[in-house]
Structures are given as structure tokens and as C-alpha cells.
Amino acid sequence: MAEKIDWYNEFVDLNYTPAKDDLVCLYYFEPAKGISAEEAVGRIASESSAGTWTTLTRLPERVAKIKARAFELNGNYVKVAYPIDLWEPGNAPQLLSGIAGNIFGMKALRNLRLIDASLPENYIKSFRGPHHGIAGLRSLLKIEKRPLTGAVPKPKIGFSAEEHAEVAYETWMGGFDLVKDDENLTSTSFNRFEDRVERMAKLRDRAEKETGEQKDALLNITGETKEMMRKARLLHDSGWRFAMIDVVTCGTAAVQTMREECGDLGIAIHAHRAMHAAFDRNPKHGISMYFLAKMMRLIGVDEIHVGTAVGKLVGTKTEVTRIATMLRNRDVKAEDMLPQNWGTIKPVLPVSSGGLHPGLVPTVMNILGNDCALLVSGGIHGHPEGTRAGAMAVMQAIEASMEGTDLKEYAAKHRELQQALDKWGYYRPK
């Protein structure tokens, strides 16, 4: 009788009931040709925990306790339970190295997608979560009920620091709360970060004095981690209360470090999700945006982009709603996803952005409610009368939505909104 070569089947136990402290993952998978479903899920559980490709001469008894188990198989979906002893407390990169690591490169799998992970209470306790949360952000800006508003100066890159600040001033004066850098603007030869911070701070103070409202900005500090720390301190010293980070390109380790640094400074983290679609756009492979957003709530960002369902970027209404629910609720029981109790972790504000204009505001608010941030950029700067009038039109659309008034009716008495509707109507960018 030939000696047994592999032991992947030992990581499949369809009679296993997960322990309270198990971390459970939901995967979509497609086996490669010639590989059965059970062989495929055995490899997922093995390679992401304590296994290897062949049987071993020496095996610690501990392995039987800590190995992952594929315990529920339903067509192309499998749930895998991971004992908590596999995971170092507070180490987000290590978690990803396991449940989203080598398994994506295994030849036995044609496709694999990490859809969700249910994080046990004892694991969550080792992370701090958001410093401010939704209530804290509302307190910072003194906004009780309506959505927060913000805009990127467009074009997204190309303005000098002086020009950038001038657009920011017009945005604030139109009623917006925030002005945001875009994902690829950090510090350039024509728009140095330090210059932008200083010029915008002066015009922020002027806008606050003239409007009596709180104004702030989402300035992009994305970069090498120590440089991000330096820039965060610069923001703090200039009176800014937000910092923007491209959280996917920076990685979970850097974001964890910045959660500590920004928390100590009292600065809220705005998480831009640039590069997320490289992981989540293929519905059969990669990592879902739902799980990426969940990781960022765990680590501790205060707000994160979730999509619009009606703008220029991918993301269905169902997906956007599910992500927003997961970010805002303490106890999450979403259909087709895993249950999650967040304990004392604060909620995160979902941000809707990408191709919005006043005509789409009611639809987005119907999807996300009032506890969200609306970033409307081209949709204000492209207004026939310019940025300030464009921002006013968005604020008017928000007012109409909160009153339950049809936009056309409201626009009859609000010129800026009427002009926006005349240009864009209810157009959905492609």
C-alpha cells in the first residue's frame, strides 16, 4: 500500500461546530479541473492555517487543536473556522497573511474570493477601532442630522497650492463642510503639501468667520509611514482635525500606526479606498469591499468610501447598503454575510463619492440615509455659475430630501438647484 502523501482532507470536518472564539470566514471558490470540492476546501483551510502539501514525519500535538476546519460546504461557498490561537492580538497584517495569503495562489483553485470574516469578541478587543466614530465627527463639525458634505477640487490634480485653496474657499462658502484632496495628490512640485496646508488654513479661518460654520479638509498624507506621521503633526499644528489616507495602497500596518498617531492628535481618519477594485471587482476572485471595509473599521478609520450605486464607480445598491450597515451598526446580521457583533468598537461613517451631482442626491440619501458623507466634486465645479453655486445647489438638494420635497418643486424657488437640474437632470455617469 502506497504511503499517504497529503493530508488536506484532515482540514475538512462537516460535522464541526465552531467554538465561540473561532474566527469564521466565508469564501467563494471554484476548484481547478480534476479537483473535487472537498479537496479544494481542504487546501483552503490547510494553507491558511497549519497545513502543508505533504504529510510530515514530526507533528506537534497542538496542531490538532489549532488547525482550521472547513465545516460548511454549500455549492461553491464554504465556511472555514479558525481557532483564535492562530492569531496574534492586534495584528491585522498577520490576519490577512492567513485568511487572504497563500491560498490565492494555489493551483488547485481556479478562483477564490474572501467574502467576509466574523471576528470573535476576544480578537476584536485587541483593536481600538475609530477614535471619533460618527457621533464624534458630527460633534467636530457641529452637524446634528444632515449628511456631511465635501468636494475635491477638480481637475483632481493640476492646481497650484494657491489655486487649490481658492477652490476650497468657494466650496466652503457654498455651504460645504469639507474640501478633499484626491487619491493621487500628496505633495508635488506645483502643489507642495506644506504650502497647501498653510494657504488653505488661512482661507478656512476666513470662511468660518464669514459663515459662522465649522470648516475642515481631508488633506492627503499618504506616503511612507514616518512621513505620514510628520504630516499628521503638521495638520494638527495648523488646526486641521482630519487627515486622509489611501488605506489600501498604504496597507493595514501603516493604517494601524496612523490610527495611534492620529488618535493621540485628536485627528479623524478619512479612508480613501484607491486600489480596492484590484481586489474586489472580479466577483469570483479576490477580496470583497465588504471585508476590506470591515478591516478598516477594526483598525480604526472614522469614515470610508463605500460607493454610490448611482455614480461612475462599480458597486450595486445591495453592496453599498450592506457595507454601510456593517460600518454603522453594532450588531450586524446581513443576508448572505456573516454575523458580527462589534462590542465597544465605534461606528464608521460611510462616504458616497464618484460621479455625483445635485440630481442624484435624493437617490443616494434614500440608499444611505442621513448618516453618511456626500462628496460631490465635478457635480459642483461644473455648475453653470461655478463652484460656490454648485455647492449651494447640493445643499438645496439635501434640504429638499430631508423635507421630503421633490427636487423639481424645490428648484422652482432655488435658482442654483434649478440650474444644476437644467444641466445634469438625473443623469447617472457611466
C-alpha positions as CSV (number, residue, x, y, z in Angstrom):
1,M,0.0,0.0,0.0
2,A,1.4,3.4,-1.0
3,E,2.3,5.8,1.7
4,K,-0.1,8.7,2.2
5,I,1.3,11.9,0.6
6,D,-1.0,14.7,1.5
7,W,-3.4,15.4,4.5
8,Y,-5.7,18.1,3.2
9,N,-8.8,16.0,3.9
10,E,-8.0,16.3,7.6
11,F,-8.8,20.0,7.4
12,V,-12.4,19.2,6.4
13,D,-14.9,18.4,9.1
14,L,-18.5,18.9,8.0
15,N,-19.7,17.9,11.5
16,Y,-17.7,20.6,13.3
17,T,-19.5,23.3,15.2
18,P,-17.3,26.5,15.6
19,A,-16.3,27.5,19.1
20,K,-17.3,30.8,20.4
21,D,-13.8,32.2,19.9
22,D,-13.3,30.8,16.4
23,L,-12.8,33.3,13.6
24,V,-15.1,32.2,10.8
25,C,-14.5,33.0,7.1
26,L,-16.9,32.8,4.2
27,Y,-15.3,32.0,0.8
28,Y,-16.5,31.6,-2.7
29,F,-14.3,29.0,-4.6
30,E,-14.0,27.2,-7.9
31,P,-11.8,24.1,-8.0
32,A,-9.4,23.6,-10.8
33,K,-10.0,20.9,-13.3
34,G,-9.7,17.4,-11.7
35,I,-10.0,18.7,-8.1
36,S,-13.2,17.9,-6.1
37,A,-14.9,20.5,-3.9
38,E,-13.8,18.8,-0.7
39,E,-10.2,18.6,-1.9
40,A,-10.3,22.3,-2.8
41,V,-11.7,23.5,0.6
42,G,-9.3,21.2,2.4
43,R,-6.5,23.1,0.7
44,I,-8.0,26.5,1.7
45,A,-8.3,25.5,5.4
46,S,-4.9,23.8,5.4
47,E,-2.8,26.5,3.6
48,S,-4.4,29.3,5.6
49,S,-3.6,27.7,9.0
50,A,-1.3,24.8,10.0
51,G,-1.0,22.6,6.9
52,T,1.4,22.0,4.1
53,W,1.4,20.0,0.9
54,T,2.6,16.6,2.3
55,T,2.4,14.5,5.4
56,L,5.1,15.3,8.0
57,T,7.3,13.0,10.0
58,R,7.0,15.1,13.1
59,L,3.8,16.8,14.0
60,P,3.2,18.7,17.3
61,E,0.0,17.5,19.1
62,R,-1.0,21.2,19.2
63,V,-1.8,21.1,15.5
64,A,-5.0,19.1,16.1
65,K,-6.3,21.9,18.3
66,I,-5.3,25.0,16.2
67,K,-5.8,23.8,12.6
68,A,-8.6,25.4,10.6
69,R,-11.6,23.4,9.6
70,A,-13.8,23.7,6.5
71,F,-17.1,22.9,8.2
72,E,-19.9,24.0,5.9
73,L,-20.0,23.4,2.2
74,N,-22.8,24.8,0.1
75,G,-22.1,24.6,-3.7
76,N,-19.3,27.0,-4.4
77,Y,-19.4,28.5,-0.9
78,V,-17.5,27.3,2.1
79,K,-17.2,28.4,5.7
80,V,-13.9,27.9,7.5
81,A,-13.4,28.1,11.2
82,Y,-10.0,29.3,12.6
83,P,-9.2,28.8,16.3
84,I,-8.3,32.1,18.0
85,D,-4.9,30.7,19.0
86,L,-3.8,31.1,15.4
87,W,-4.0,34.9,15.6
88,E,-1.7,37.4,17.2
89,P,-3.8,40.0,19.0
90,G,-3.9,43.4,17.3
91,N,-2.0,42.3,14.2
92,A,-4.1,43.0,11.1
93,P,-1.4,42.1,8.6
94,Q,-0.9,38.7,10.2
95,L,-4.7,38.0,9.9
96,L,-4.6,38.8,6.1
97,S,-1.4,36.7,5.7
98,G,-3.5,33.8,6.9
99,I,-7.1,34.1,5.6
100,A,-6.1,36.1,2.4
101,G,-2.5,34.9,1.9
102,N,-1.0,31.9,0.0
103,I,-4.4,30.4,-0.6
104,F,-5.0,32.8,-3.5
105,G,-2.0,31.4,-5.4
106,M,-2.9,27.7,-5.1
107,K,-3.1,25.8,-8.4
108,A,-5.9,23.6,-7.1
109,L,-8.2,26.7,-7.1
110,R,-9.3,28.3,-10.3
111,N,-11.0,31.2,-8.4
112,L,-11.2,32.2,-4.7
113,R,-12.9,35.1,-3.1
114,L,-12.8,36.1,0.6
115,I,-16.4,37.4,1.1
116,D,-16.5,38.0,4.8
117,A,-15.0,37.1,8.2
118,S,-16.8,37.0,11.5
119,L,-14.4,38.3,14.1
120,P,-14.8,37.0,17.7
121,E,-15.1,39.2,20.7
122,N,-11.7,38.3,22.2
123,Y,-10.0,39.2,18.9
124,I,-11.8,42.5,18.4
125,K,-10.8,43.6,21.9
126,S,-7.2,43.8,20.8
127,F,-8.0,46.7,18.3
128,R,-9.0,50.2,19.1
129,G,-11.4,50.9,16.3
130,P,-12.3,54.5,15.3
131,H,-11.2,57.4,17.6
132,H,-14.2,59.6,16.8
133,G,-16.8,57.5,15.2
134,I,-20.0,59.0,13.7
135,A,-21.0,60.9,16.8
136,G,-17.5,62.3,17.2
137,L,-17.4,63.5,13.6
138,R,-20.8,65.2,13.9
139,S,-19.6,66.9,17.1
140,L,-16.4,68.2,15.4
141,L,-18.4,69.9,12.6
142,K,-21.4,70.7,14.7
143,I,-23.8,68.9,12.3
144,E,-26.7,67.1,14.0
145,K,-28.8,65.4,11.4
146,R,-27.9,66.1,7.7
147,P,-25.2,64.3,5.8
148,L,-21.7,65.7,5.9
149,T,-20.6,67.3,2.6
150,G,-17.3,67.6,0.8
151,A,-15.7,68.1,-2.5
152,V,-12.4,67.5,-4.4
153,P,-11.1,70.5,-6.4
154,K,-11.3,69.3,-10.0
155,P,-9.3,68.6,-12.0
156,K,-8.1,66.2,-9.3
157,I,-4.5,67.2,-9.8
158,G,-3.1,70.2,-11.6
159,F,-3.9,73.2,-9.4
160,S,-1.2,75.1,-7.7
161,A,-1.5,75.3,-3.9
162,E,-2.9,78.8,-4.2
163,E,-5.4,77.8,-6.9
164,H,-6.4,74.8,-4.8
165,A,-7.0,76.9,-1.7
166,E,-9.1,79.3,-3.8
167,V,-11.4,76.5,-5.0
168,A,-11.6,75.3,-1.4
169,Y,-12.8,78.7,-0.2
170,E,-15.5,78.8,-2.8
171,T,-16.6,75.3,-1.8
172,W,-16.8,76.2,1.9
173,M,-18.6,79.4,1.1
174,G,-21.2,77.4,-0.9
175,G,-22.1,75.6,2.4
176,F,-19.9,72.5,2.2
177,D,-18.1,71.3,5.4
178,L,-15.1,69.6,3.9
179,V,-12.6,70.0,1.0
180,K,-10.8,66.9,0.0
181,D,-7.6,66.0,-1.8
182,D,-7.9,63.3,-4.3
183,E,-6.1,60.0,-4.1
184,N,-3.1,60.8,-6.2
185,L,-2.4,64.3,-4.8
186,T,0.1,64.4,-2.0
187,S,3.0,66.8,-2.5
188,T,4.0,67.8,-6.0
189,S,6.4,70.4,-7.4
190,F,3.5,72.7,-8.3
191,N,1.3,72.0,-5.2
192,R,3.5,71.2,-2.2
193,F,1.7,69.8,0.8
194,E,3.1,72.3,3.3
195,D,2.1,75.2,1.0
196,R,-1.4,73.8,0.5
197,V,-1.9,73.3,4.3
198,E,-0.9,76.8,5.1
199,R,-2.9,78.6,2.3
200,M,-6.0,76.5,3.0
201,A,-5.8,77.1,6.7
202,K,-5.9,80.9,6.2
203,L,-9.0,80.6,3.9
204,R,-10.6,78.1,6.2
205,D,-10.4,80.6,9.0
206,R,-11.8,83.3,6.8
207,A,-14.7,81.1,5.7
208,E,-15.5,80.1,9.2
209,K,-15.6,83.8,10.3
210,E,-17.8,84.7,7.3
211,T,-20.3,81.8,7.6
212,G,-20.2,81.1,11.3
213,E,-19.9,77.4,10.4
214,Q,-17.2,74.8,11.1
215,K,-15.0,74.1,8.0
216,D,-12.3,71.5,7.6
217,A,-10.4,69.5,4.9
218,L,-9.4,66.0,4.1
219,L,-5.7,66.6,3.2
220,N,-3.9,63.6,1.8
221,I,-1.0,62.4,3.9
222,T,-0.5,59.1,2.1
223,G,3.1,58.0,1.9
224,E,5.9,56.3,3.8
225,T,4.7,55.8,7.4
226,K,7.1,58.2,9.2
227,E,6.4,60.8,6.6
228,M,2.7,60.4,7.3
229,M,3.3,60.9,11.0
230,R,5.1,64.1,10.2
231,K,2.4,65.4,8.0
232,A,-0.3,64.4,10.6
233,R,1.5,66.6,13.2
234,L,1.7,69.4,10.7
235,L,-2.0,69.2,10.1
236,H,-2.7,69.3,13.8
237,D,-0.4,72.3,14.3
238,S,-2.3,74.1,11.6
239,G,-5.7,73.5,13.2
240,W,-6.9,70.7,10.9
241,R,-9.0,67.9,12.5
242,F,-9.0,65.4,9.6
243,A,-6.3,63.5,7.7
244,M,-6.9,61.5,4.5
245,I,-5.1,58.2,3.9
246,D,-5.3,55.9,0.9
247,V,-5.7,52.9,3.1
248,V,-5.4,50.1,0.6
249,T,-2.2,51.3,-1.0
250,C,-0.7,52.1,2.4
251,G,-1.6,48.7,3.9
252,T,-3.1,47.7,7.2
253,A,0.2,48.0,9.2
254,A,0.7,51.7,8.2
255,V,-3.0,52.4,8.9
256,Q,-2.7,50.8,12.3
257,T,0.2,53.0,13.1
258,M,-1.6,56.1,11.9
259,R,-4.6,55.2,14.0
260,E,-2.4,55.5,17.0
261,E,-0.7,58.7,15.9
262,C,-3.9,60.4,14.7
263,G,-5.8,59.3,17.8
264,D,-3.2,60.9,20.0
265,L,-3.5,64.1,18.0
266,G,-7.3,64.0,18.0
267,I,-7.4,63.8,14.2
268,A,-10.1,61.8,12.4
269,I,-9.0,59.5,9.6
270,H,-10.8,59.7,6.2
271,A,-10.1,56.5,4.4
272,H,-9.9,56.7,0.6
273,R,-10.2,53.2,-0.9
274,A,-8.0,53.7,-4.0
275,M,-6.9,50.4,-5.5
276,H,-9.8,48.5,-3.9
277,A,-11.1,47.4,-7.2
278,A,-7.9,45.5,-7.9
279,F,-9.1,43.2,-5.1
280,D,-12.9,43.3,-5.3
281,R,-14.1,44.0,-8.8
282,N,-14.0,40.4,-10.0
283,P,-17.0,38.8,-8.3
284,K,-15.3,35.3,-8.4
285,H,-11.9,36.2,-7.1
286,G,-10.1,38.4,-4.6
287,I,-11.4,40.1,-1.5
288,S,-14.8,41.8,-1.2
289,M,-15.1,45.5,-0.5
290,Y,-17.3,44.5,2.4
291,F,-14.4,42.7,4.1
292,L,-11.9,45.5,3.3
293,A,-14.3,48.0,4.9
294,K,-14.7,45.7,7.9
295,M,-10.9,45.5,8.4
296,M,-10.8,49.3,8.3
297,R,-13.4,49.7,11.0
298,L,-11.5,47.2,13.1
299,I,-8.2,49.1,12.6
300,G,-9.9,52.4,13.3
301,V,-10.7,54.8,10.5
302,D,-13.5,57.2,11.1
303,E,-15.0,57.3,7.6
304,I,-14.5,55.4,4.4
305,H,-15.7,55.4,0.8
306,V,-18.4,52.8,0.1
307,G,-19.6,53.7,-3.4
308,T,-22.8,55.4,-4.6
309,A,-24.7,52.7,-6.6
310,V,-25.7,55.5,-9.0
311,G,-22.4,57.3,-9.8
312,K,-19.4,56.5,-12.0
313,L,-17.8,53.7,-10.0
314,V,-18.7,50.0,-9.6
315,G,-20.9,48.9,-6.7
316,T,-24.5,47.7,-6.6
317,K,-27.2,49.1,-4.3
318,T,-27.2,45.9,-2.3
319,E,-23.4,46.0,-1.9
320,V,-23.4,49.7,-0.9
321,T,-26.2,49.2,1.6
322,R,-24.6,46.1,3.2
323,I,-21.3,47.9,3.7
324,A,-23.0,50.9,5.2
325,T,-25.0,48.8,7.6
326,M,-21.8,46.9,8.7
327,L,-20.0,50.1,9.3
328,R,-22.7,51.8,11.3
329,N,-24.4,49.1,13.3
330,R,-23.2,47.4,16.5
331,D,-24.8,44.1,15.8
332,V,-24.8,43.1,12.1
333,K,-26.9,40.3,10.6
334,A,-26.7,40.9,6.9
335,E,-28.3,38.4,4.5
336,D,-25.7,36.2,2.8
337,M,-22.9,37.6,5.0
338,L,-21.6,36.5,8.5
339,P,-23.0,37.9,11.7
340,Q,-20.8,40.4,13.5
341,N,-21.1,42.0,17.0
342,W,-18.7,45.0,17.2
343,G,-18.9,45.3,21.0
344,T,-17.4,48.7,22.0
345,I,-15.9,49.4,18.6
346,K,-17.4,52.7,17.4
347,P,-19.3,53.0,14.1
348,V,-17.7,54.4,10.9
349,L,-19.3,57.0,8.6
350,P,-19.9,55.7,5.1
351,V,-18.8,58.1,2.3
352,S,-20.5,58.2,-1.0
353,S,-18.5,59.6,-3.9
354,G,-17.8,59.3,-7.6
355,G,-19.9,61.0,-10.3
356,L,-22.5,62.7,-8.0
357,H,-24.4,65.9,-8.7
358,P,-27.5,67.6,-7.2
359,G,-29.9,65.5,-9.2
360,L,-28.6,62.3,-7.6
361,V,-28.6,63.5,-4.0
362,P,-32.1,62.2,-3.1
363,T,-31.4,58.7,-4.5
364,V,-28.1,58.4,-2.6
365,M,-29.8,59.7,0.6
366,N,-32.6,57.2,0.1
367,I,-30.0,54.4,-0.1
368,L,-27.7,55.6,2.7
369,G,-29.9,57.7,4.9
370,N,-28.5,60.8,6.7
371,D,-25.6,59.2,8.5
372,C,-23.2,59.5,5.6
373,A,-20.9,61.9,3.9
374,L,-21.6,63.1,0.3
375,L,-18.6,64.0,-1.7
376,V,-19.8,65.9,-4.8
377,S,-16.9,67.3,-6.8
378,G,-17.4,67.6,-10.6
379,G,-21.1,68.0,-9.7
380,I,-20.4,71.4,-8.1
381,H,-17.4,72.6,-10.1
382,G,-19.3,72.0,-13.3
383,H,-22.2,74.1,-12.3
384,P,-23.0,76.9,-14.8
385,E,-22.3,79.6,-12.2
386,G,-19.2,77.9,-10.7
387,T,-18.2,76.1,-7.6
388,R,-20.0,78.2,-4.9
389,A,-23.3,78.0,-6.7
390,G,-22.7,74.3,-7.3
391,A,-22.2,73.7,-3.6
392,M,-25.3,75.7,-2.8
393,A,-27.3,73.5,-5.3
394,V,-26.2,70.4,-3.4
395,M,-27.1,71.9,-0.1
396,Q,-30.5,72.8,-1.5
397,A,-30.9,69.2,-2.8
398,I,-30.1,67.9,0.7
399,E,-32.6,70.3,2.3
400,A,-35.3,69.1,-0.2
401,S,-34.6,65.5,0.6
402,M,-34.8,66.0,4.3
403,E,-38.1,67.8,3.9
404,G,-39.4,65.1,1.6
405,T,-39.9,67.7,-1.2
406,D,-39.5,66.8,-4.9
407,L,-36.4,68.4,-6.4
408,K,-38.2,70.0,-9.2
409,E,-40.7,71.6,-6.8
410,Y,-37.8,72.8,-4.6
411,A,-35.8,74.0,-7.5
412,A,-38.7,76.4,-8.5
413,K,-37.7,78.6,-5.6
414,H,-33.9,77.9,-5.6
415,R,-32.1,79.1,-8.7
416,E,-28.8,77.2,-8.1
417,L,-30.6,73.9,-7.9
418,Q,-32.7,74.7,-10.9
419,Q,-29.5,75.5,-13.0
420,A,-28.0,72.2,-11.9
421,L,-31.1,70.2,-12.9
422,D,-31.1,72.0,-16.2
423,K,-27.6,70.8,-16.9
424,W,-27.5,67.3,-15.4
425,G,-31.1,66.4,-14.6
426,Y,-30.9,62.9,-13.1
427,Y,-28.1,61.7,-15.2
428,R,-26.1,58.7,-14.0
429,P,-22.5,58.8,-15.2
430,K,-21.1,55.7,-17.0
